[in-house]
Amino acid sequence: MPGLSGRGVGPPFPAGVRSELWRTDFRDGWSDSVFLGTSLVLTHGDQIEGRDATTGRVLWTFDASEVEGYAPPEDRLEATGDYVVAVAPHEGVDDEDDPRGDDLLAFHGRTGAILWNITSGHRGIDVPRPYLNYLGVGRGRVLIHLPGLGVVRALGAMDGRRRWEYAVPAGCTGVSGDADEWTVALLMTCGRRTRIEVLDPGSGRLMWEREVFPLGNPLVTVDGGVVGLESDAALTVYDAGGRPLFEHVGDMACACQLAATAAGLLIVRPSGVSDSYAAVTEVVNRLNGHVTRLTGAAGALEGVMAVGGRLYGVRPLAPDLLGTVVVMIDPVTGRQTPITGFPSFQEVVGLGEHIMIVNDVGREAGTTLIAYRTSPTSPADSGAAVRDGVARERWPDACALVPPAALPALFAGARYRFVARPAPPELALATPTRCDLIPVLPASAGRPVITLNVLWVSRTPDEAETVLQARRARLGNTKRVTDDSGNRMYVDRAMTDMVILRVGGTLIRMDGAGDQAVAVRLASRVASVLRGLT
């Protein structure tokens, strides 16, 4: 995820309640964006443009498809200083004998002035243009691998001229590579052996090398000066001197995420256990190698990034709620500090000094980017930022929403015990957001266990309706039901006893009644209680 660069530790992104600065819709699809101070460079369709990150005003734009030899729109952006490189897969035959290379377009990120571009050729040595793989940018260099020539080459980001070249050892073939501001890593096979060579991006000097023993199909990545070697079910991370900093071998495909700063390392990997949380997060203190494992909701990070020398992540608030929380993670203790919250999952695609860029994943077609700024909240209410500024008092007690007399009326002679489940600590609520209604045995044997969740409380009914419709879109198979009192609710066509209900700004989900008609009648009683509270 693009953001600030630099090894120094900058100020943390300010925690607080979100306020929207601007939004823009892209019907032709959005590919990538990168911050340059107060500017945001982004690409969508054939267009590459620079915007004022605060106002969203377009500062400059150009059509990349008009640049000879460059083939958008599947491009991504990376920056070194004020220079930006757009990378697009070469339009060639994409198979094992002639895989695609990369086409590169370099421009000045502040003005949009196009500086240079190069186009990949095909495999082999007797071709007019050499085949090239893009590795990354760093120290004012653009790093590429030329397999046919057996070299790693650094080009000046400003003019595209060769700055240095490193020859791959004889008998070796590069199979994967990556680069950032501090590190260039190339994974290569040398006969039956596999090795990693790591170079300085500024000079091309060999910093370290070692033989490695990957499992299956290996892939090398770099971030913050560390090198990650991922292969099938394994991940090894090496420090700046080539020493193993972290190792994991599991029994399922890794698909790991990695983010690093000078102080710590953040790794998200599969848990290997089939449960509500498919991921485990491990925080590694780079000073002493101590590993802190985060499990449950804290470990279920769905996006990680290193910005301004700090580690950030995005994760669900809890499996029973709709909220998503952005957190800052301490590399020494693993402690998570909430930054802000969203009522549904949103993809954070960039963090600037004071601005957060979000991809609104709730859209069915096209892409919407939204820019937010945060405003600080009272220290007396630590959960206000995560609750989107909604007062604690507006979140109802889940166990107080079901009138005790309603259950015997629906289930003749049944007695129920109400078990409160506490709200996630990030919300800082004294009242439970979940209530389990458990039949008292033996008199109520055979009666269903009913669960009621306060999914979210929005600032306004309109906002809650937007959240509800986004939730419906994710569930997919729902239908609307209106009861005798005019309450509108939604039931799942497959799970007939699941009901989602909105009253004002409050969203409720109820499960377990066992019968759709009974579930709707009970939800009607809940709606009546909610109306009395609002």
C-alpha positions as CSV (number, residue, x, y, z in Angstrom):
1,M,0.0,0.0,0.0
2,P,1.5,3.3,-1.0
3,G,2.3,6.0,1.5
4,L,5.2,7.9,3.0
5,S,8.7,6.6,2.5
6,G,11.8,6.9,4.6
7,R,13.4,4.9,7.4
8,G,13.0,7.6,10.0
9,V,10.1,7.4,12.4
10,G,7.6,10.2,11.6
11,P,4.5,11.3,13.5
12,P,1.7,8.7,13.7
13,F,-1.3,9.1,11.5
14,P,-3.7,11.1,13.7
15,A,-6.5,9.1,15.3
16,G,-10.0,10.4,15.2
17,V,-13.4,10.5,13.6
18,R,-13.4,10.5,9.8
19,S,-14.6,13.4,7.7
20,E,-14.8,13.1,3.9
21,L,-12.6,15.5,1.9
22,W,-13.5,14.4,-1.6
23,R,-14.4,11.4,-3.6
24,T,-14.2,10.5,-7.3
25,D,-15.7,7.7,-9.4
26,F,-13.8,5.8,-12.1
27,R,-15.9,3.9,-14.5
28,D,-12.8,2.7,-16.4
29,G,-11.3,1.1,-13.2
30,W,-8.7,2.3,-10.9
31,S,-5.3,0.6,-10.8
32,D,-2.9,2.3,-8.3
33,S,-2.0,5.5,-6.4
34,V,1.0,6.9,-4.6
35,F,1.5,9.9,-2.3
36,L,4.1,12.6,-3.1
37,G,3.8,14.8,0.0
38,T,0.6,16.8,-0.5
39,S,0.0,15.4,-4.0
40,L,-1.6,12.1,-5.0
41,V,-0.6,10.4,-8.3
42,L,-3.1,7.8,-9.6
43,T,-3.9,5.8,-12.7
44,H,-7.2,4.7,-14.0
45,G,-8.0,3.3,-17.4
46,D,-5.6,5.0,-19.9
47,Q,-5.2,8.1,-17.7
48,I,-2.4,9.0,-15.3
49,E,-3.1,12.1,-13.2
50,G,-1.9,14.2,-10.3
51,R,-4.3,15.5,-7.7
52,D,-4.1,17.8,-4.7
53,A,-4.5,15.2,-1.9
54,T,-6.6,17.6,0.2
55,T,-9.1,18.9,-2.3
56,G,-9.0,16.2,-5.0
57,R,-8.4,18.9,-7.6
58,V,-6.7,17.5,-10.8
59,L,-3.3,19.3,-11.2
60,W,-2.3,17.5,-14.4
61,T,-3.2,14.5,-16.5
62,F,-2.0,12.6,-19.6
63,D,-3.2,9.7,-21.7
64,A,-0.7,6.9,-21.3
65,S,-2.0,5.0,-24.3
66,E,-0.6,7.8,-26.5
67,V,2.9,7.1,-25.4
68,E,4.5,4.8,-28.0
69,G,5.3,1.3,-26.8
70,Y,3.4,1.7,-23.5
71,A,0.3,-0.5,-22.8
72,P,-2.0,0.5,-20.0
73,P,-4.4,-0.1,-18.2
74,E,-3.0,-2.9,-16.0
75,D,-0.3,-0.6,-14.6
76,R,1.0,0.1,-11.1
77,L,2.9,3.1,-9.7
78,E,6.0,3.4,-7.6
79,A,7.9,6.5,-6.7
80,T,11.5,7.4,-5.8
81,G,11.7,11.0,-4.7
82,D,9.6,13.1,-7.1
83,Y,10.0,10.6,-9.9
84,V,7.2,8.0,-10.6
85,V,7.4,4.9,-12.7
86,A,4.2,3.3,-14.2
87,V,4.6,-0.4,-14.9
88,A,2.4,-2.4,-17.3
89,P,2.6,-6.0,-18.5
90,H,4.0,-6.2,-22.0
91,E,1.4,-7.0,-24.6
92,G,3.1,-10.2,-25.8
93,V,2.3,-13.9,-25.9
94,D,1.8,-15.0,-22.3
95,D,2.8,-18.7,-21.9
96,E,5.6,-20.7,-20.5
97,D,7.8,-20.3,-23.6
98,D,7.3,-16.6,-24.0
99,P,5.9,-15.0,-20.8
100,R,5.2,-11.3,-20.6
101,G,7.8,-8.8,-19.5
102,D,7.2,-5.2,-18.3
103,D,6.8,-1.9,-20.1
104,L,8.0,1.1,-18.1
105,L,6.9,4.8,-18.3
106,A,8.8,7.4,-16.1
107,F,7.5,10.8,-15.4
108,H,7.8,13.7,-12.9
109,G,5.2,13.2,-10.2
110,R,4.8,16.9,-9.4
111,T,4.2,18.1,-13.0
112,G,3.3,15.1,-15.0
113,A,6.1,15.7,-17.5
114,I,6.9,12.4,-19.3
115,L,10.6,11.7,-19.0
116,W,11.3,8.3,-20.8
117,N,9.9,4.9,-21.4
118,I,11.1,1.5,-22.4
119,T,9.3,-1.6,-23.8
120,S,10.1,-5.2,-23.2
121,G,10.9,-7.5,-26.0
122,H,10.6,-11.3,-26.1
123,R,12.7,-14.1,-24.7
124,G,16.0,-14.9,-26.4
125,I,19.1,-13.1,-27.3
126,D,18.5,-12.5,-31.1
127,V,15.6,-10.0,-30.6
128,P,15.6,-6.2,-31.4
129,R,14.7,-5.4,-27.8
130,P,15.7,-7.4,-24.7
131,Y,13.1,-9.0,-22.5
132,L,12.9,-7.2,-19.1
133,N,11.4,-7.7,-15.7
134,Y,10.7,-4.7,-13.5
135,L,12.1,-5.1,-9.9
136,G,11.4,-1.8,-8.2
137,V,12.7,1.7,-7.5
138,G,15.2,3.0,-4.9
139,R,17.8,5.7,-4.4
140,G,16.7,7.5,-7.6
141,R,17.2,4.3,-9.6
142,V,14.8,2.1,-11.6
143,L,15.9,-1.5,-11.2
144,I,15.3,-4.1,-13.9
145,H,16.3,-7.7,-14.6
146,L,17.3,-8.6,-18.2
147,P,17.2,-12.5,-18.3
148,G,18.5,-12.8,-21.8
149,L,21.6,-10.7,-21.0
150,G,22.0,-12.2,-17.6
151,V,22.2,-8.8,-15.8
152,V,20.5,-6.6,-13.2
153,R,20.5,-3.0,-14.5
154,A,19.9,0.3,-12.7
155,L,18.5,3.2,-14.8
156,G,18.4,6.8,-13.7
157,A,14.8,7.7,-12.7
158,M,15.3,11.1,-14.3
159,D,16.7,10.2,-17.7
160,G,16.6,6.4,-18.0
161,R,20.3,6.2,-18.6
162,R,22.3,3.2,-17.3
163,R,23.8,3.9,-13.8
164,W,25.2,0.5,-13.0
165,E,25.0,-3.2,-14.1
166,Y,25.5,-6.4,-12.2
167,A,26.2,-9.7,-13.9
168,V,24.3,-12.7,-12.7
169,P,26.9,-15.5,-11.9
170,A,27.6,-17.9,-14.7
171,G,25.4,-20.9,-14.7
172,C,22.6,-19.1,-12.8
173,T,19.2,-17.9,-13.9
174,G,17.1,-15.3,-12.1
175,V,13.6,-16.6,-11.3
176,S,12.2,-13.9,-9.0
177,G,13.2,-10.4,-7.9
178,D,12.1,-7.3,-6.0
179,A,13.5,-3.9,-5.0
180,D,12.8,-0.9,-2.8
181,E,14.7,2.2,-1.5
182,W,17.2,0.1,0.4
183,T,17.4,-3.3,-1.2
184,V,17.6,-5.2,-4.5
185,A,17.0,-8.9,-4.2
186,L,17.3,-11.6,-6.9
187,L,16.4,-15.2,-6.4
188,M,18.2,-17.5,-8.8
189,T,18.7,-21.1,-9.6
190,C,22.2,-22.3,-10.2
191,G,22.0,-25.9,-11.5
192,R,20.4,-27.8,-8.6
193,R,21.0,-25.1,-6.1
194,T,19.0,-21.9,-5.3
195,R,20.5,-18.7,-4.0
196,I,19.6,-15.1,-3.1
197,E,21.9,-12.2,-4.0
198,V,21.1,-8.8,-2.4
199,L,22.5,-5.5,-3.9
200,D,22.6,-1.9,-2.9
201,P,20.2,0.0,-5.2
202,G,22.4,3.1,-5.3
203,S,25.7,1.5,-6.3
204,G,25.0,-2.1,-7.3
205,R,27.4,-3.4,-4.6
206,L,26.7,-7.0,-3.5
207,M,25.6,-6.6,0.2
208,W,25.1,-10.3,1.0
209,E,24.3,-13.7,-0.6
210,R,23.3,-17.1,0.6
211,E,22.1,-20.5,-0.5
212,V,18.5,-21.1,0.3
213,F,16.3,-24.2,0.2
214,P,12.7,-23.2,-0.8
215,L,9.8,-25.5,-1.0
216,G,7.9,-25.6,-4.3
217,N,7.5,-22.4,-6.3
218,P,9.6,-19.6,-4.6
219,L,9.0,-15.9,-4.7
220,V,11.2,-13.2,-3.2
221,T,9.9,-9.9,-1.8
222,V,11.6,-6.9,-0.1
223,D,10.2,-4.3,2.3
224,G,11.9,-1.9,4.6
225,G,15.4,-3.4,4.1
226,V,14.3,-7.0,4.8
227,V,14.0,-9.8,2.3
228,G,11.2,-12.4,2.3
229,L,11.4,-15.8,0.7
230,E,8.0,-17.3,0.2
231,S,7.4,-20.8,-1.2
232,D,4.2,-22.8,-1.0
233,A,3.7,-23.3,2.7
234,A,6.8,-21.6,4.0
235,L,8.1,-18.1,4.6
236,T,11.6,-17.0,5.7
237,V,12.5,-13.3,6.3
238,Y,16.2,-12.2,6.3
239,D,17.5,-9.0,7.9
240,A,19.8,-6.4,6.3
241,G,22.8,-8.7,6.9
242,G,21.3,-11.9,5.5
243,R,20.5,-13.5,8.8
244,P,17.2,-15.2,9.3
245,L,14.9,-12.9,11.3
246,F,11.7,-15.0,11.0
247,E,10.8,-18.5,9.8
248,H,7.5,-20.2,9.3
249,V,6.6,-23.6,7.8
250,G,3.0,-24.6,7.7
251,D,0.7,-27.1,6.1
252,M,-1.1,-24.8,3.7
253,A,-0.3,-22.2,1.0
254,C,1.3,-19.2,2.7
255,A,-0.2,-16.2,0.8
256,C,1.5,-14.1,3.4
257,Q,1.6,-10.4,3.9
258,L,4.8,-8.6,5.0
259,A,5.5,-5.0,6.1
260,A,8.7,-3.8,7.8
261,T,10.2,-0.8,9.5
262,A,13.6,-0.3,11.1
263,A,12.1,-1.3,14.5
264,G,9.8,-4.2,13.6
265,L,8.3,-6.6,11.2
266,L,4.6,-7.4,10.6
267,I,3.7,-10.8,9.1
268,V,0.2,-12.0,8.4
269,R,-0.1,-15.7,7.5
270,P,-2.8,-18.4,7.5
271,S,-3.6,-19.8,10.9
272,G,-3.8,-23.4,9.6
273,V,-7.0,-23.8,11.6
274,S,-10.5,-23.6,10.2
275,D,-12.3,-21.0,12.4
276,S,-13.7,-17.5,12.3
277,Y,-10.3,-16.0,11.9
278,A,-8.3,-17.4,9.0
279,A,-5.2,-15.4,9.7
280,V,-2.5,-15.1,12.4
281,T,-0.4,-11.9,12.7
282,E,3.1,-12.1,14.1
283,V,5.1,-9.0,15.2
284,V,8.8,-9.3,15.2
285,N,11.0,-6.9,17.2
286,R,14.0,-6.4,14.9
287,L,16.3,-5.3,17.8
288,N,16.1,-8.6,19.7
289,G,14.1,-11.0,17.5
290,H,11.3,-11.4,19.9
291,V,8.0,-12.6,18.3
292,T,4.6,-11.5,19.5
293,R,1.7,-13.6,18.1
294,L,-1.7,-11.9,17.7
295,T,-4.7,-14.2,17.3
296,G,-8.5,-13.8,17.3
297,A,-9.8,-10.4,16.1
298,A,-6.4,-8.8,16.7
299,G,-4.7,-11.2,14.3
300,A,-7.2,-11.1,11.5
301,L,-5.5,-8.3,9.6
302,E,-6.7,-8.0,6.0
303,G,-4.2,-5.4,4.9
304,V,-0.8,-4.2,6.3
305,M,1.5,-1.4,5.5
306,A,4.6,0.4,6.7
307,V,4.2,4.2,6.6
308,G,6.5,6.8,8.0
309,G,8.5,4.2,9.9
310,R,5.3,2.8,11.6
311,L,3.2,-0.3,11.1
312,Y,-0.5,-0.1,10.3
313,G,-3.2,-2.7,9.6
314,V,-6.8,-3.0,8.7
315,R,-9.0,-5.7,10.3
316,P,-12.6,-6.6,11.2
317,L,-13.9,-5.3,14.5
318,A,-15.4,-8.6,15.4
319,P,-17.1,-11.5,13.6
320,D,-20.5,-10.5,14.9
321,L,-20.3,-6.8,13.9
322,L,-20.0,-5.0,10.6
323,G,-17.2,-2.6,11.6
324,T,-13.7,-2.4,10.3
325,V,-10.9,-0.7,12.3
326,V,-7.6,0.8,11.2
327,V,-4.9,0.2,13.8
328,M,-1.3,1.2,14.4
329,I,0.8,-1.7,15.8
330,D,3.7,-1.4,18.2
331,P,6.6,-3.4,16.9
332,V,7.9,-4.2,20.4
333,T,4.7,-5.2,22.2
334,G,2.2,-5.9,19.4
335,R,-0.2,-3.5,21.1
336,Q,-2.8,-2.1,18.6
337,T,-3.9,1.5,18.8
338,P,-7.1,2.2,16.9
339,I,-6.9,5.1,14.4
340,T,-10.4,5.2,13.0
341,G,-13.3,2.9,12.1
342,F,-15.7,2.1,9.2
343,P,-19.1,0.5,9.4
344,S,-18.2,-2.0,6.7
345,F,-15.0,-3.3,5.2
346,Q,-13.0,-0.6,3.2
347,E,-9.7,-1.1,1.5
348,V,-7.2,1.5,2.7
349,V,-5.0,2.1,-0.4
350,G,-2.8,5.0,0.9
351,L,-1.8,7.0,4.0
352,G,-0.4,10.4,3.7
353,E,0.7,12.7,6.5
354,H,-2.9,13.6,7.4
355,I,-5.0,12.0,4.6
356,M,-6.3,8.5,4.2
357,I,-7.3,7.2,0.7
358,V,-9.9,4.4,0.7
359,N,-11.3,2.2,-2.1
360,D,-15.0,1.9,-1.5
361,V,-15.3,-1.9,-2.1
362,G,-19.1,-1.8,-1.7
363,R,-19.6,-0.6,-5.3
364,E,-20.9,-3.2,-7.7
365,A,-19.3,-1.6,-10.8
366,G,-16.4,0.8,-11.3
367,T,-14.3,2.2,-8.5
368,T,-14.8,5.0,-6.0
369,L,-11.8,6.5,-4.2
370,I,-12.6,8.5,-1.1
371,A,-10.2,10.8,0.8
372,Y,-10.7,11.3,4.5
373,R,-9.2,13.5,7.2
374,T,-9.5,12.6,10.9
375,S,-10.5,14.9,13.8
376,P,-9.4,14.1,17.3
377,T,-11.9,13.0,19.9
378,S,-12.1,13.4,23.7
379,P,-9.5,11.4,25.7
380,A,-12.4,10.4,28.0
381,D,-14.0,8.4,25.2
382,S,-11.4,6.1,23.6
383,G,-13.9,4.4,21.3
384,A,-15.4,7.5,19.6
385,A,-13.1,7.3,16.6
386,V,-14.0,3.7,15.9
387,R,-17.7,4.3,16.4
388,D,-17.5,7.1,13.8
389,G,-18.3,9.7,16.4
390,V,-21.6,8.2,17.5
391,A,-22.3,8.7,21.2
392,R,-22.0,5.6,23.5
393,E,-25.5,6.1,24.7
394,R,-26.9,5.5,21.2
395,W,-25.6,1.9,21.2
396,P,-28.4,-0.2,22.8
397,D,-28.0,-3.0,25.2
398,A,-28.5,-6.1,23.0
399,C,-30.1,-8.0,25.9
400,A,-32.6,-5.2,26.5
401,L,-34.1,-5.4,23.0
402,V,-36.2,-8.6,23.4
403,P,-39.2,-8.1,25.7
404,P,-39.2,-11.1,28.2
405,A,-42.9,-11.7,27.4
406,A,-42.2,-12.1,23.7
407,L,-40.5,-15.5,24.0
408,P,-43.2,-17.4,25.8
409,A,-45.7,-15.9,23.4
410,L,-43.8,-17.3,20.4
411,F,-42.6,-20.5,22.1
412,A,-45.4,-21.7,24.4
413,G,-44.2,-22.3,27.9
414,A,-40.6,-21.6,27.1
415,R,-38.2,-20.0,29.6
416,Y,-35.1,-18.3,28.4
417,R,-31.8,-17.1,30.0
418,F,-30.3,-14.0,28.5
419,V,-26.4,-14.2,28.2
420,A,-24.7,-10.9,27.4
421,R,-21.6,-10.9,25.3
422,P,-19.3,-7.8,25.7
423,A,-18.7,-5.4,22.9
424,P,-15.2,-5.4,21.3
425,P,-12.9,-3.2,23.5
426,E,-12.2,-0.8,20.6
427,L,-15.8,0.5,20.9
428,A,-15.4,1.3,24.6
429,L,-19.0,0.4,25.4
430,A,-20.4,-0.6,28.7
431,T,-23.3,-2.4,27.1
432,P,-23.2,-5.7,25.2
433,T,-23.5,-5.8,21.4
434,R,-24.5,-9.4,21.4
435,C,-27.1,-11.4,23.4
436,D,-27.5,-15.1,23.4
437,L,-31.0,-16.3,24.3
438,I,-30.6,-19.8,25.8
439,P,-33.6,-22.0,26.7
440,V,-33.7,-23.1,30.4
441,L,-33.7,-26.8,30.7
442,P,-35.4,-29.2,31.1
443,A,-38.7,-27.2,30.8
444,S,-37.7,-25.6,27.5
445,A,-36.0,-28.6,25.9
446,G,-36.0,-28.5,22.1
447,R,-36.4,-24.7,22.0
448,P,-33.9,-22.8,19.8
449,V,-30.9,-20.8,20.9
450,I,-31.4,-17.3,19.5
451,T,-28.7,-14.8,18.9
452,L,-29.2,-11.1,18.6
453,N,-26.4,-8.7,17.5
454,V,-26.2,-5.0,17.3
455,L,-24.3,-4.8,14.0
456,W,-23.7,-1.1,13.9
457,V,-25.1,2.3,14.9
458,S,-24.7,5.1,12.2
459,R,-25.0,8.8,12.7
460,T,-28.1,9.1,10.5
461,P,-30.8,6.8,9.1
462,D,-29.5,7.5,5.6
463,E,-26.0,6.3,6.5
464,A,-27.4,3.2,8.1
465,E,-29.5,2.5,5.0
466,T,-26.3,2.7,2.9
467,V,-24.5,0.3,5.2
468,L,-27.5,-2.1,5.1
469,Q,-27.6,-2.2,1.3
470,A,-23.9,-2.8,1.2
471,R,-24.3,-5.7,3.6
472,R,-27.2,-7.1,1.5
473,A,-25.0,-6.9,-1.6
474,R,-22.3,-9.0,0.2
475,L,-24.8,-11.6,1.4
476,G,-26.3,-11.8,-2.0
477,N,-29.3,-14.0,-1.5
478,T,-31.8,-11.9,0.5
479,K,-35.4,-10.8,0.2
480,R,-37.3,-7.9,1.7
481,V,-40.2,-8.6,4.2
482,T,-42.6,-6.1,5.6
483,D,-44.5,-7.0,8.8
484,D,-48.0,-5.9,9.9
485,S,-46.6,-2.8,11.5
486,G,-44.8,-1.7,8.4
487,N,-41.3,-2.6,9.7
488,R,-39.0,-3.4,6.7
489,M,-36.5,-6.2,7.2
490,Y,-34.5,-8.6,5.2
491,V,-34.3,-12.4,5.4
492,D,-31.7,-14.7,3.9
493,R,-33.3,-17.0,1.3
494,A,-30.9,-19.8,2.2
495,M,-30.8,-19.2,6.0
496,T,-34.5,-18.7,6.6
497,D,-34.3,-17.7,10.2
498,M,-31.7,-14.9,9.7
499,V,-33.2,-11.4,9.8
500,I,-31.5,-8.0,9.4
501,L,-33.5,-5.0,10.6
502,R,-32.9,-1.3,10.6
503,V,-34.6,1.1,12.9
504,G,-33.3,4.7,12.5
505,G,-29.5,4.5,12.5
506,T,-29.4,1.1,14.3
507,L,-28.8,-2.2,12.4
508,I,-29.7,-5.5,14.1
509,R,-29.2,-9.1,13.1
510,M,-31.0,-12.0,14.6
511,D,-30.4,-15.7,14.1
512,G,-31.6,-19.0,15.4
513,A,-35.4,-18.7,15.7
514,G,-35.7,-21.8,13.4
515,D,-38.6,-20.5,11.4
516,Q,-38.8,-17.5,9.1
517,A,-42.4,-16.4,10.3
518,V,-41.4,-16.7,13.9
519,A,-38.2,-14.8,13.3
520,V,-40.1,-12.0,11.6
521,R,-42.6,-11.7,14.5
522,L,-39.7,-11.6,17.0
523,A,-37.9,-9.0,15.0
524,S,-41.1,-6.9,15.0
525,R,-41.0,-6.9,18.8
526,V,-37.4,-5.9,18.7
527,A,-38.2,-3.0,16.3
528,S,-40.9,-1.8,18.8
529,V,-38.4,-1.7,21.6
530,L,-35.9,0.1,19.5
531,R,-38.4,2.8,18.5
532,G,-39.1,3.4,22.2
533,L,-35.4,4.0,22.7
534,T,-34.8,6.4,19.9
